[in-house]
């Protein structure tokens, strides 16, 4: 897994989030990079653009960055945890740390 972000996703590094804007509405996946880990904190997709697979695209963007930078993914966000469990093949080549300590966030 190496290459470009999924279609329409921007990595807003300055604000620690991946962003998708559709129909003038913004969705985001907020993260924190700590050492060699990319901690996925919160996915927010407003109802008016829900049901389009945007949340999944945001998680795929996080996986892409983790692969490119050799980072472990820590899915703290409930949506990201569920999505990764439902799409295990998407995380091939990336280490997912399921045992997160909330004090480390």
N, C-alpha and C positions, 0 to 999 in steps of 0.2 A: 504494500500500500504506500504509494508515493505519488505526489503530484498536486493537482489543483484542488481547491475547495469545491464542494458540491455546488451546483448551479444556483446562483442568486444569493449565496452566503458570503458575508464579509466578516473577517476577523478584526474586530475593533480592539486591537491590542491595548490601546491607551485606556480603554474602559473595561478591559478584561471580559469581553463578551463577543459571541458570534451573533450576527444580526441578519435577518431577512426582512425586507420591506416589500409588501404586496398590497396593491390597491391603496397605497398611502398609509398602511397600518404596519407597525413594526413588531416583530417577534424576536425573542432573544434567548440565548443560553449563556448565563453568567458563569464564569469560571475563575479559578485562582490557580496560578502556577506557583508551586512550592517545590523548590529543588528540581528533582527529576519526575515530578508528578503533576498532572493536570487534573485538578479537582473540579468536577462539574457540580455547581451549586444550585442552580435554578433554571428551569426552562419555562418561559412564558410565551404562549401563543394566544393572542386575543381571539375571542369567540368568532368575530366577524371574518377571520381568515383561517379558522380551524378546519380540520378535516381534509387538508390538502397535503399532508405529509411533511409539513414544515418542521415540526418537532424532530422528526427523524433526520431530516436534512441537517439540522443544527447539530445533532449528536454525531452524524457522519463527519461533519466538519471538525468536531473535536477529535474524533478518531484519526482523521487525516493529519491534523497538526501533531497529535501524539506520535503517530508513525514517523512523520518527517523529522521530528525533534527527539525521537527515541525517549518518549515520556511514558510513564505508566498512567493509566486513566483511573481516576477514583470517582465513581458515580454516586455522589452524595444525594443528588436530585432524584426524587422518586420517579419522575418520568424517565429520566436517562437510565436509571436502574432497570425499570420495566422494559424499556425499548431494547437495551442491550441483552437482556435475558431472552427476549422474543426474536432477536436477530443476532445470534452468536457468530454467524459467519462474517458479519460486518466488522467484527473486532479481531479477525484473524491477523496475526502479526503484531498485535498490540497487547500488552499486559494490562489486564483489568484487575484492580485491587478492590475486592468486594468487602474487605474487612477494614472499614474506615473508622478511625477514632474521632468522634466529634470535637474533641479538644484540639485536634490537629488542624481544624478548619479555621 
